[in-house]
Structure formats: C-alpha cells, structure tokens
Amino acid sequence: MRKLLVIAISVFTLFACTSKTETTEPKEENTTQVAQEQTNLSQEAVSLNDTTGKGLKVLLINGSPRKEGNTYLALTEAAKQLEQHGIASEILQIGTEPTHGCIACNHCKKTGRCVFDDDLYNRAYNLMSDCDAIIVGSPTYYGQPNGTLLCLIQRLCYSASSIMQNKPAAAVAVCRRGGATAVYQTLLMPFQMLNMPIVTSQYWNIVYGRDEGEAALDAEGLQTMRTMANNMAWILKKIHNDPETPLREKEHQVTNFIK
C-alpha cells in the first residue's frame, strides 16, 4: 500500500510540473496569419477594367433636389462600400436643374447624342462613358420617381445605349411610407431593355426616411445598400476576370419603418 501511495504521489508531481511548463512556455506567434486577419477590404488594390486598364468606376445619380437628403445618404452608403472593394464612384447631383424629356425624334439614332443639348444631360452622358456601372436613386413622389431623373434616364438609354449595354445597373428608392416599390420598378425598366445586368440585394433597394438624415435610422435599409454594393462589386469583378465571391454581412438587419 505504501508503495502504491509513493507511486501515485510521484505521478501527480510529474504531471503538475509538466502542466506548469506547458502553460508558461511562450507560443510561437503566426505573424502571417495575424497580418492577414488585420488586412481589411479597404486595403485592397484598385480593381481594374480588363479592357481599358483603368480603375473600375460606378456612376451614382442622386435624383433628389435635396443635395444631402436621404437619397444622398443611401447612395453614399453604397459608394463607401464600393470603395472597400477598390472601386471608385462619383455622385451626380441633379438638383433643381431643368431637363428635357425624350420626344422620340430619333435624332440620337443618327448622331449618338440627344437633340436637346442641356448641361445635365451632357454631364451624365460623359460620366456614363467613363464608368463601368450605374446606380440611380430617387425619392418617392406620389408613387413615382423624380420626373427630372426619369427624363434623364430615358434620354440616356436612347442616346447612349451603345455605351450602357452590358454595364451593371441598380436602382434605389427612398420614401416616407409607401410607393417605393413602384419607384424601384419604374427606374429599372429602361435598363432592362439595354442588356444591362440588374444588381439586386437582400431586399428591394428601398430606404425609409422623411426628414433630412432620418434614413440613418433605417439599419436594414442601409445594410441593403451595402449588400447591393457588394453584389455590384462582385458582378463587376466577375465581368473583369476576378474569381472573388461576394462578401456579405452575416446578420440580416430588420428595422420597421414605424418607430
């Protein structure tokens, strides 16, 4: 019995010393893995157009007369997310400038430019020529998009069809309460006639907000903008030979418009 007790004590002492040694020994740190974990999307190289060699760029058109209202806030959220993927963006503000609507004169079929030579159209045309995708956003007016924005899109689609085909497109609707789905559908219909891939999200691209800045309270709406931007980046990179898959937020935000 005494021998068994001595053996048991010896084994316990040996185990205790071994455990202490293991816990106090410094573990070799995998610096490569740590560096990779600290690397985020904002540090990625600029994504390039495989045809022109230029950096990928998305045109965002703010169809609200309010320069920094809720539509601008929604588009800015998407623009910031695109930047994380190395994709540049530019927001065109339509403001309160007047513009003509399409009159189906077919002048653009002969010249490639609209017969009406106004500044807003020219800026949009030139920017679209230099961009690889487009996102248009509008507030909701009586269940319809801003009329100026709609006229501008129609004229672009007619006169600039050759430079818009095959470029991804998305629409964003902002509303106080209702009518946003009609705005969303209306904005997308011209793009669907030009062989333009439609970029979707985890929900319809809708953000809620009335007073300036109120859209910042719509967590689900802003996440929808980020997811749309992730999908836009993914499609653009697929088109331009990048095998990367889209990164999406794990938790789906849910916010009701009644607060």
JOBEL-V136856 format. One record per backbone hydrogen bond with DSSP energy under -0.5 kcal/mol. CO is the residue of the C=O (numbers start at 1). NH is the residue of the N-H. Records with the same first field share a line. If there is no record, write none. Layout:
CO: NH / NH
This chain:
1: 5
2: 6
3: 7
4: 8
5: 9
6: 10
7: 11
8: 12
9: 13
10: 14
11: 15
12: 16
13: 17
14: 18
15: 19
16: 20
17: 21
18: 22
19: 23
20: 24
21: 25
29: 31
30: 34
31: 35
32: 36
33: 37
34: 38
35: 39
40: 43
41: 44
47: 56
48: 50
49: 53
54: 49
56: 88
57: 132 / 133
58: 60 / 90
59: 135
60: 62 / 92
61: 63 / 137
62: 94
64: 95
65: 67
66: 69
69: 73
70: 74
71: 75
72: 76
73: 77
74: 78
75: 79
76: 80
77: 81
78: 82
79: 83
80: 84
81: 85
82: 85 / 87
83: 86
86: 47 / 88
88: 58
90: 60 / 92
91: 93
92: 62 / 94
94: 97
106: 109 / 110
107: 110 / 111
108: 112
115: 117
116: 118
118: 122
119: 123
120: 124
121: 125
122: 126
123: 127
124: 128
125: 129
126: 130
127: 130
128: 131
132: 168
133: 59
134: 170
135: 61
136: 172
137: 63
138: 174
139: 141
140: 142
141: 144
144: 141
146: 150
147: 151
148: 152
149: 153
150: 154
151: 155
152: 156
153: 157
154: 158
155: 159
156: 160
158: 161
160: 163 / 164
161: 165
164: 167
168: 134
169: 199
170: 136
172: 138
173: 207
174: 140
175: 209
179: 183
180: 184
181: 185
182: 186
183: 187
184: 188
185: 189
186: 190
188: 192
189: 193
190: 193
191: 194 / 196
194: 166
195: 166 / 197
197: 169
198: 200
204: 206
205: 173
207: 175
211: 214
213: 216
214: 217
215: 218
217: 219
218: 222
219: 223
220: 224
221: 225
222: 226
223: 227
224: 228
225: 229
226: 230
227: 231
228: 232
229: 233
230: 234
231: 235
232: 236
233: 237
234: 238
235: 239
236: 240
237: 242
238: 241
246: 248
250: 252
251: 253
257: 259
